[in-house]
Amino acid sequence: MMLFLVTNGCGKGKSGTKPSAEIEAKLAAIRQVGEPVTPAELNQWYVEPPAAENAAPLYAQAFAALVSEDADSPSFVEKNQKALQLLHQAATRTQCRFPTDFKAGQKASMPHLARIKTCAKLLAQEATLNARKGKMDLAAQSVIDGLRLARSLEAEPSVISQLVRIAAEQIATAGLEQALNHKGFSEIELAKLKSAFEDAERGGTGMFARAFVGERCLTAHMFVAPSPEVAESLALIGQSFSPSFFDNYRKSSTNQADYAFCLDQFKNIIEAAKLPFPECLESASQWTARMSDAKSKGYVISGVMLPPLSKALERSAARLAEMRAGQVAIAVERSRLAHGVVLPIGLSSLVPQYLNAVPTDPFDGKPLRYKKKSPKAYVVYSIGPDRQDDNGTLAKANSPPGTKFDLVFMVDR
């Protein structure tokens, strides 16, 4: 929706008032650090890798080969063997740039996002199926290639793209959890999984900041887009303004103040997104007040178009917590494999042989929690968005509203 709204302004027509000297200086400062400020510059900034290294064409073939997209179907994996073959082939390529044309305005298309989530589920189910059959080498590869599918979106400068990326990572992590509940992996397979999860975490670092750079280009373009098209775009999200309103708004000092405020807030957003967890969550907590400030001052574009920073970063924290829990589970399994299935007493005993350090919980900065449930069962968990330790309580689909729970990775085998 953000893409559509902003890039509607790419058509012909009368544009808005020329930006003030203050705004031009802010735009120049952004360019000075090598970041784009227009949709055309954004499109160029999102560099396309050499054809032989770009995984996107192979992923496109996999998406086209999908026969069934019902992940709940018992035959989901069986019917999509061709798509799976192409997904595994695409995962061997290390770079990806999907053919989204950010300068194309409302014609810009991102159909790959929905397909990525479907294929992430396909790979996770393949991992579970292979684990049930005892084919743990294939199960590990399915999890690894699920992470690589998610990583195909790492560089895509859009918030929705990064939300899909972390959703795909969560699906891959769930695939690992399901596989581990059927049978253990070998040391070689666990080492490969460890490397894949560490690479995915490193690769995702700073990608929401990059996404907000992209959203800034598109939102800033709203201030120079033709008035009729801006009014039409805002109407699609329930914001009713006439073209004449924007004709008058563009001539007002409020418009220039709105533009300056928007650029300043995007600077804050990008800086917040670059902070480590949980610091970035604390910075984002001030966002609601800033949005209220924009609306109280009559800033029409900022009041509507600035992205939901807190929600995006909170989702990112949740998925990172789950991935880190997966990494801890891999370390526990390596220890268990080496010590005759005996579970470690605590996570500190895994350092430094299986973990460089105990991963921290993105929500409070403390070490992830670990509990032995039985001689063979354990949980690794994060306290989650409510910032309360609920003793590793697992969320259930039928839980009543307000039920307290943690983000839990459970192995009972």
VEXSE-978162 format. One record per residue (C-alpha): residue in three letters; x, y, z. Coordinates in steps of 0.05 Angstrom, whole numbers, plus 32768, in hexadecimal, padded with zeros to 4 digits. Layout:
<pts>
ALA|X|Y|Z
...
</pts>
This chain:
<pts>
MET|8000|8000|8000
MET|8039|802F|8010
LEU|8057|8023|7FCB
PHE|8014|8030|7FA9
LEU|8003|806E|7FCF
VAL|8045|8091|7FC6
THR|8055|807F|7F7F
ASN|8011|8095|7F65
GLY|8035|80D7|7F5E
CYS|805F|80BF|7F24
GLY|802A|80D2|7EF1
LYS|8027|8113|7ECB
GLY|8006|814F|7EE9
LYS|8012|818D|7F12
SER|8042|8180|7F4B
GLY|8045|81A1|7F8E
THR|8069|81DF|7FA5
LYS|80B4|81DD|7F9F
PRO|80D5|81C5|7FDF
SER|80F1|81FB|800C
ALA|813C|8206|8014
GLU|8138|81E2|8057
ILE|811A|81A4|8037
GLU|814A|81A6|7FFD
ALA|8183|81A7|802F
LYS|8166|816A|8053
LEU|8160|8145|8011
ALA|81A7|8157|7FFE
ALA|81BF|813D|8041
ILE|819D|80FB|8034
ARG|81BE|80F5|7FF0
GLN|8200|8109|800F
VAL|8202|80C8|8038
GLY|81F2|809F|7FFA
GLU|81A8|8094|8006
PRO|8171|80A0|7FD2
VAL|8139|80D4|7FD7
THR|810D|80C5|7F9B
PRO|80EC|8085|7F81
ALA|811B|8085|7F44
GLU|8158|808B|7F71
LEU|813C|8054|7F9D
ASN|8135|8026|7F62
GLN|817D|8031|7F4F
TRP|8194|802A|7F98
TYR|8176|7FE4|7F9A
VAL|81AE|7FC6|7F71
GLU|81A2|7F89|7F45
PRO|81D8|7F53|7F4A
PRO|81F7|7F32|7F0D
ALA|81C5|7F04|7EEA
ALA|81EC|7EC5|7EFA
GLU|81EB|7ED6|7F44
ASN|81A3|7EEF|7F49
ALA|8175|7EBC|7F6A
ALA|8135|7EE3|7F56
PRO|812A|7EC1|7F12
LEU|812E|7E7C|7F31
TYR|8100|7E90|7F69
ALA|80D0|7EAB|7F34
GLN|80D0|7E67|7F12
ALA|80C2|7E46|7F55
PHE|8088|7E75|7F62
ALA|806B|7E66|7F1E
ALA|8072|7E1B|7F2A
LEU|8046|7E1C|7F68
VAL|800D|7DEC|7F5B
SER|7FEB|7DF1|7F9F
GLU|7FF1|7E2C|7FCF
ASP|7FC8|7E0D|8007
ALA|7FFC|7E02|803D
ASP|7FCA|7DDB|8066
SER|7FC0|7DA7|8030
PRO|7FDE|7D62|803F
SER|7FF7|7D60|7FF7
PHE|8016|7DA6|7FF9
VAL|805D|7D8C|7FF5
GLU|804F|7D53|7FC6
LYS|802C|7D80|7F93
ASN|8063|7DB3|7F93
GLN|80A1|7D8A|7F86
LYS|80B4|7DB3|7F49
ALA|80AF|7DF4|7F71
LEU|80D9|7DD5|7FA8
GLN|810F|7DC1|7F77
LEU|8114|7E08|7F5D
LEU|8113|7E25|7FA3
HIS|814F|7DFB|7FB7
GLN|8172|7E0E|7F76
ALA|8165|7E58|7F82
ALA|8180|7E54|7FC8
THR|81C5|7E44|7FAD
ARG|81CB|7E8C|7F93
THR|81E3|7EBE|7FC6
GLN|81C3|7EFE|7FAB
CYS|817C|7F12|7F98
ARG|8158|7F4E|7F7B
PHE|8110|7F44|7F67
PRO|80F9|7F6C|7F2A
THR|80D2|7FA1|7F50
ASP|80D7|7FE4|7F2D
PHE|80D2|8018|7F64
LYS|80D1|8051|7F33
ALA|8094|8035|7F0F
GLY|8061|8054|7F3E
GLN|8022|802F|7F4C
LYS|8034|7FFE|7F15
ALA|806C|7FE3|7F41
SER|805B|7F9B|7F52
MET|8073|7F6E|7F8A
PRO|804F|7F2C|7F7F
HIS|808B|7F06|7F99
LEU|807B|7F18|7FE1
ALA|803D|7EEC|7FE7
ARG|8061|7EB3|7FC2
ILE|809C|7EB7|7FF2
LYS|8070|7EA9|802E
THR|804F|7E6F|800A
CYS|8092|7E51|7FF6
ALA|80AD|7E5B|803C
LYS|8074|7E30|8056
LEU|8083|7DFD|8020
LEU|80CC|7DF7|8034
ALA|80BA|7DF3|807E
GLN|8088|7DBB|8071
GLU|80BC|7D97|8046
ALA|80EC|7D9B|8081
THR|80B8|7D7C|80B0
LEU|80A6|7D46|807F
ASN|80EF|7D33|8074
ALA|80FA|7D31|80C0
ARG|80BF|7D01|80C7
LYS|80E0|7CD4|8095
GLY|8123|7CD9|80B8
LYS|8144|7CFE|807E
MET|8164|7D31|80AB
ASP|8197|7D4A|8078
LEU|815E|7D5D|8049
ALA|8136|7D7B|8083
ALA|8172|7DA7|8095
GLN|8179|7DBE|804D
SER|812F|7DD1|804A
VAL|8137|7DFC|8088
ILE|8176|7E1C|806D
ASP|8157|7E2B|802A
GLY|811A|7E48|804D
LEU|8149|7E7A|806F
ARG|816A|7E89|802C
LEU|8125|7E95|800D
ALA|8117|7EC8|8044
ARG|815B|7EE8|8038
SER|8148|7EF5|7FEF
LEU|8123|7F32|800B
GLU|815C|7F4D|8036
ALA|816D|7F87|8008
GLU|8127|7F99|7FF1
PRO|811B|7FE0|800B
SER|80D3|7FDA|8020
VAL|80B5|7FCF|8065
ILE|8083|7F9C|804B
SER|80BD|7F75|802B
GLN|80E2|7F73|806D
LEU|80A3|7F5D|8092
VAL|809C|7F23|8060
ARG|80E6|7F13|8069
ILE|80DF|7F0B|80B4
ALA|809F|7EE4|80AC
ALA|80C3|7EB3|807E
GLU|80FC|7EAE|80B1
GLN|80C9|7E9D|80E7
ILE|80AC|7E66|80BA
ALA|80F1|7E49|80AF
THR|80FE|7E4A|80FA
ALA|80BD|7E26|8106
GLY|80D3|7DF2|80D3
LEU|8112|7DE7|80FB
GLU|80E9|7DDF|813B
GLN|80BB|7DAC|811B
ALA|80F5|7D84|80FE
LEU|8119|7D82|8142
ASN|80DA|7D66|8162
HIS|80DE|7D2A|8134
LYS|8127|7D18|8135
GLY|816C|7D35|8144
PHE|819C|7D4F|810F
SER|81E4|7D39|8106
GLU|821E|7D65|811B
ILE|822B|7D77|80D2
GLU|81E2|7D8B|80C7
LEU|81E0|7DB3|8107
ALA|821F|7DD8|80F4
LYS|8200|7DEB|80B1
LEU|81C0|7E02|80D3
LYS|81E8|7E2B|8105
SER|820C|7E4F|80CD
ALA|81CB|7E5C|80A7
PHE|81A8|7E7B|80E3
GLU|81E4|7EA6|80F4
ASP|81E9|7EBE|80AC
ALA|819E|7ECE|80AB
GLU|81A3|7EF7|80EA
ARG|81E0|7F1E|80D1
GLY|81C0|7F29|808D
GLY|8180|7F46|80AB
THR|81A5|7F78|80D6
GLY|8194|7FBF|80C1
MET|8163|7FAA|808B
PHE|8128|7FCF|80AB
ALA|8152|800E|80AA
ARG|815D|8002|8060
ALA|8112|7FF7|8057
PHE|8102|8039|8079
VAL|8133|805B|8049
GLY|8107|8040|8010
GLU|80C7|8056|8032
ARG|80E4|809C|803B
CYS|80EE|80A2|7FF0
LEU|80A7|808E|7FE2
THR|8087|80B8|8019
ALA|80AF|80F6|8008
HIS|8097|80EF|7FC0
MET|8050|80FB|7FDA
PHE|8062|8144|7FE5
VAL|8070|8150|7F9B
ALA|803D|8121|7F7C
PRO|8001|813F|7F55
SER|7FC9|8152|7F85
PRO|7F92|8128|7F63
GLU|7FBC|80EA|7F67
VAL|7FCF|80F5|7FB0
ALA|7F86|80FF|7FC3
GLU|7F72|80C0|7F9D
SER|7FAA|8098|7FBE
LEU|7F98|80AE|8005
ALA|7F4F|809E|7FF7
LEU|7F63|8055|7FEF
ILE|7F77|8051|8038
GLY|7F39|8076|8050
GLN|7F56|80BC|8051
SER|7F26|80EC|802D
PHE|7F46|812A|800F
SER|7F34|814F|7FD0
PRO|7F68|8162|7F9B
SER|7F59|81AB|7FAA
PHE|7F6B|819F|7FF3
PHE|7FB1|818A|7FDE
ASP|7FB6|81C4|7FAC
ASN|7FAB|81F3|7FE7
TYR|7FD3|81C9|8018
ARG|8010|81CB|7FEA
LYS|800F|8217|7FED
SER|800D|821A|8039
SER|8046|821D|806A
THR|8029|81DF|808B
ASN|803B|81B6|804D
GLN|8084|81CA|8052
ALA|8085|81BD|809D
ASP|8064|817A|8090
TYR|809A|8169|805D
ALA|80D2|817D|808C
PHE|80B3|8157|80C6
CYS|80AB|8119|809B
LEU|80F5|8119|8087
ASP|810A|8125|80CF
GLN|80E0|80EC|80E8
PHE|80FA|80BC|80B4
LYS|8140|80CE|80CB
ASN|812A|80BA|8111
ILE|810A|807B|80F7
ILE|8148|8065|80D1
GLU|8176|8075|810C
ALA|8148|804E|813B
ALA|8147|8012|810D
LYS|8193|8010|810D
LEU|8196|8008|8158
PRO|819E|7FC2|8176
PHE|8165|7FA2|819C
PRO|8148|7FB3|81CD
GLU|8161|7FFC|81C5
CYS|813C|8005|8183
LEU|80FB|7FEF|81A4
GLU|8104|8023|81DA
SER|8110|8058|81A6
ALA|80D3|8042|817E
SER|80A7|8047|81BC
GLN|80A8|8093|81B3
TRP|808A|808D|816D
THR|8040|8092|8181
ALA|804C|80D6|81A1
ARG|806F|80EF|8162
MET|8036|80D8|8136
SER|8004|80FB|8163
ASP|802E|813A|815E
ALA|802C|8137|8112
LYS|7FE0|8130|8111
SER|7FD6|8167|8144
LYS|7FFD|8197|8118
GLY|7FD3|8186|80DB
TYR|800B|8161|80B6
VAL|7FE1|813B|8084
ILE|8017|8111|8061
SER|8040|8102|809F
GLY|8002|80F3|80C7
VAL|7FEC|80BE|8095
MET|802A|80A3|8073
LEU|8060|809B|80A8
PRO|806A|8050|80B3
PRO|8056|802A|80F3
LEU|809D|8028|8110
SER|808D|8006|8152
LYS|8066|7FCD|8133
ALA|809A|7FBF|80FE
LEU|80D4|7FBD|812F
GLU|80AC|7F93|8161
ARG|809E|7F5F|812C
SER|80E8|7F60|811A
ALA|80FA|7F55|8162
ALA|80CA|7F1A|8168
ARG|80E6|7EF7|812B
LEU|812D|7F04|8141
ALA|811D|7EE6|8185
GLU|8101|7EA7|8164
MET|813D|7EA0|8137
ARG|816D|7EA8|8172
ALA|8145|7E74|8198
GLY|814F|7E47|815B
GLN|819A|7E53|815F
VAL|819A|7E41|81A8
ALA|8173|7E01|8199
ILE|81A8|7DEE|8166
ALA|81DE|7DF8|819B
VAL|81B6|7DCE|81CD
GLU|81B0|7D97|8199
ARG|81FA|7D98|818A
SER|8208|7D92|81D5
ARG|81D6|7D5B|81DC
LEU|81F4|7D35|81A2
ALA|8239|7D3A|81C1
HIS|8224|7D26|8208
GLY|81F6|7CEB|81FE
VAL|81B3|7D10|81F9
VAL|81BD|7D32|823C
LEU|81A0|7D78|823B
PRO|81CD|7DB2|8252
ILE|81BF|7DCF|8297
GLY|81BF|7E16|827C
LEU|81D1|7E3D|823E
SER|8212|7E58|825C
SER|822D|7E10|8258
LEU|8227|7E14|820C
VAL|8259|7E4E|8209
PRO|828A|7E4F|81E6
GLN|8288|7E0A|81C6
TYR|8242|7E0F|81A9
LEU|8231|7E59|81B1
ASN|8260|7E95|81AE
ALA|8232|7EB4|81E1
VAL|81EC|7EA8|81FA
PRO|81BE|7ECF|81CA
THR|8198|7F08|81EA
ASP|814D|7F13|81E9
PRO|813E|7F4E|81BB
PHE|8106|7F64|81EA
ASP|812F|7F6F|8229
GLY|8178|7F63|8217
LYS|817F|7F2A|8249
PRO|8195|7EE3|8234
LEU|815F|7EB9|8214
ARG|813C|7E8C|8246
TYR|8146|7E40|8247
LYS|8121|7E0C|826F
LYS|8125|7DC0|8272
LYS|80DE|7DA4|8272
SER|80F3|7D5B|8278
PRO|8133|7D32|826D
LYS|8125|7D37|8222
ALA|80FC|7D77|821A
TYR|8110|7DC0|821F
VAL|80F9|7E06|820B
VAL|811F|7E43|81F6
TYR|80F7|7E83|81F9
SER|80F2|7ECE|81F5
ILE|80C5|7EF7|8222
GLY|80A5|7F15|81E3
PRO|8082|7F58|81D6
ASP|8061|7F5D|821A
ARG|80A6|7F5F|823A
GLN|8090|7F2F|8271
ASP|80AD|7EEB|8281
ASP|8073|7EBA|8280
ASN|809F|7E7E|8290
GLY|80A2|7E65|8249
THR|8057|7E62|823E
LEU|8048|7E4E|81F7
ALA|8013|7E74|81CF
LYS|7FD7|7E4A|81BA
ALA|7FA7|7E58|8181
ASN|7F6A|7E52|81AF
SER|7F86|7E7C|81E8
PRO|7F55|7EB3|81FF
PRO|7F67|7EFC|81F3
GLY|7F99|7F17|8226
THR|7FBA|7ED4|8232
LYS|8003|7EDE|8244
PHE|8037|7EB6|821D
ASP|807F|7EB7|8207
LEU|80A1|7EAA|81C4
VAL|80B3|7E61|81CD
PHE|80DF|7E2F|81A7
MET|80CF|7DEA|81C3
VAL|80F0|7DA7|81B7
ASP|80D3|7D67|81D5
ARG|80F5|7D2B|81B7
</pts>
